[in-house]
Amino acid sequence: MEIDVKPDSDTDTVNLISNGVLPVVIFTTANFDASTADVTSMQFIGAMAVQHALEDVDGDLDLVLHFRIQDTNLEQENKDALLEDMADGTLDDNPQDIQATLTGETTDGILFEGTDTIDAFFVGKALQDALSTI
C-alpha cells in the first residue's frame, strides 16, 4: 500500500511544536482500493485520524486522512532519533528522518500498512527542552 505524508508539499518536514494536523494520503493503486480502508482501524504513529475524505489526488479516488501532530508519537520518535544522532558525540542541525507507518485494515478485514519518511524537528526552547530530557 502506498502513502504520502503532506502530499501537497515537496518535503515532508514537520515542526513538532506545531498544533496543526498532518495530512496523509492512501493512494488507490492497481493492487489497493483506498475506498475499502476502514478509517476507524487506522493508526499513524500512534494517532487516530481526526478527519478523512475520499479525494482525487492523482487521477483516481484516494483516501486523505488528517492526524493531529500532538496526538502522534512523533515527539518520542524524534527524541530517539536525536539520541541515535548523538551516539557519535555530535549533533548536527538537520531534521531527524523518521519512518512513519500507517496501519489499518480494509472493510473486509485485510491488514495493510504503508510507510513514508518524515523530516521532524524541534526549534528553539523546544529543542533545548527535548535535549534536556534525553
Steps between C-alpha positions, in 0.01 A plus 500: 500500500633842405472810722629857485532735796430864410408423138485867398860557609833408343636425847349312792640738763309520829553757776424302816387804698223563250142444614391430145391191314703277277337384175571146383374355171432134438520459125275277297724278289458196278541286815313709759168686500527780757120523528498157671717621791323499838593841641410396857771231490785727392787631707776730383796516738261429788223743400151449368370712211302809599371559147485304176360527149518321168664737250663487159868565580663329202232418245283255695320489836751506789447522875629816670534479878594771749677430831570748780877534533474510881304169497783314327811342649718725282648684798630176653611369162692825450665472841605143416646625170684780681654243736611292205642809330695591816650150530812617315541795739362767269156630419449649158233758425315291242141388559473143624379247243219295651336202334129572547271199462125495448325174587141389462268255339248496221127460551562132406747460791820498290792660689714759324779744572689772320807702593639841408798694634438816701765764574403598856654778704473710813608865505627738767397428857307190393826351369680591822220341704507185285877469536480546877262204532715250310 
